[in-house]
């Protein structure tokens, strides 16, 4: 299995760092798309907040996405 990253509002994703997840706090949809584009190839699972899921929908690069509950 590859690496895991979490993208979203800092207050929602910061705790994932305790589990070894790469945390990428963002504040806007544009920042989220940029963070997604800069993910290393080793990242195969991305945990996102519902707002970020909407922002990155359609990027379709083959990574698995897990959407956090609202």
Secondary structure, DSSP 8 states (H G I E B T S, - for coil): --EEEEEE-HHHHGGGGGGT-EEEE-SSHHHHHHHHHT--TTEEEEEE-HHHHHHHTT--SS-EEEE---
